[in-house]
């Protein structure tokens, strides 16, 4: 089932989300000071291409640095990537088959706004760490 969902996701939303995050990464790499943000954008871009079967969980021990990074991220790229998720989610929800994918896109808003202090892991690892139903985006 994960494979089918990931293929449908890639065709309807994943490719365009990847392009958006890759563009954000390119801008961050060009500005040099924001290279860590570019790395985060690429990490999310790869997750956004094939999300089902993986989850986003909080990293332990991340504090003020992650918060500051998330504030700067939001100012540099997070707000327009969140807008991309909202537009894509609404467009997907216009069709019956796209509703679950649109809702999944809305769950990715949290990652697009606050990527620092989070880790992308497999669903199995998230469950082993005790994040079963509380992961940001688990998939089936």
N, C-alpha and C positions, 0 to 999 in steps of 0.2 A: 504494500500500500504506500509506503514512503516513496518508492521509486515513481509511482504514478503521480502522487501529489507533487513531488519535486519537478517532474517533467511538465505538468500543467502549470505549476508556479513559474518555471523558467520561461515558458512561452508567453504567459500572460503578464508577468510582472518582474521576474527575476533578472532578465537581461537588462531592462531599462533601469532597474535599481542599481545593478552593477555599473552601468554607464554613469549614473549620477554620482555614485560613491567613488568611482575611478576618476571622474572629473574633479571631485573635491580633493582627492589624494594628490592629483597633479598640481592643483593650485597650492596645496600645502607644501609639496616638495619644492615648488618654485620659490616660495617665500622663505625657505631655508630654516628660519626660526621655528616654523610650524611642522617640521618633519615628523615629530612624534604623532601629530594629528593625522598626517598622511598615512602613517603606518596603521593607525586605528581605522582610518577610512578604508584602507585595503582589506583589513581584517573583516570589517563589517560587509564589504563588497563581496568577498568570497562566501561569507555566511548568507548573504542575501540572495545569492545565485541558487543555492541548494540548502534551504534551511530545515526541511523536515528530517527528523532523526537527530537533531542537535538542539541544545538549549543554551540560554545565556543565564549564567548564575553570578552572584556577587563574589568578588575575590576577597579573601580574608586579609585584614591588616591594611587596607587602603583607606586613607583618611583625607587630610586636608589637601594633599597633593592631587588626589583624584578629583576632589571638589573644585579646586582651582582649574584643573585641566578641563573639567566638564563645562565650567563657565566660559572659559576661552573658546572651547570647541563650539559651544552654542553660538557665540558671536561670530566665529569664522565660518562655520559650515553647518552647524546643527540645525539652525532655524530653517534653512532652505531644503535640507535633506528631510526634515520633518514634514515640510510642506509637500515634498515629493511623495512621501508615504501617504499623506492625507489624500492627495489627488488620485494616486494609484488605488488606494483603498476604496474611495468613493466610486471610481470607475469600475472596479471589480464587483462592487456590490450591486451594480445595475443589472447584472445577470444572475440567474439562479445558481448556475455552476460556479460563479465567481464569488458568491457571498462568503464561503469559508475562507477563501484566499484573501478577500478584502478584510475580513476580521483579523486574520493573521498579520496582514499588513499594518493594521492599527496597533497590534501588539508590538510590532517592531519600532513604533514611535519611541518607546522608552530607550531603546538601544541607540537610535539616531540622535536623541537629545543628550543622553548621558552614557557615552561608551567607555569612559575610564572607570576603573574599579570593577569591571565585569570581565567574565571569562566565557568563551564559547567552548562547550564540551558536548560529548555525546549524551543522548538521553539516558543511557545506562549509567554513565558516570554521575550525571546529575541526580539520578535516583539513589545511587550508592552514597552520595554525599548528603542525602536527605532533602533534596529539592524537588521531589516527584512532581507535584502539581503546581509548585510555586515558581517554576522557571519562567522566564519572560516569554519564551517561544519554544514549546516542546515538540509540537507535531505529533504524529502518530507512528 
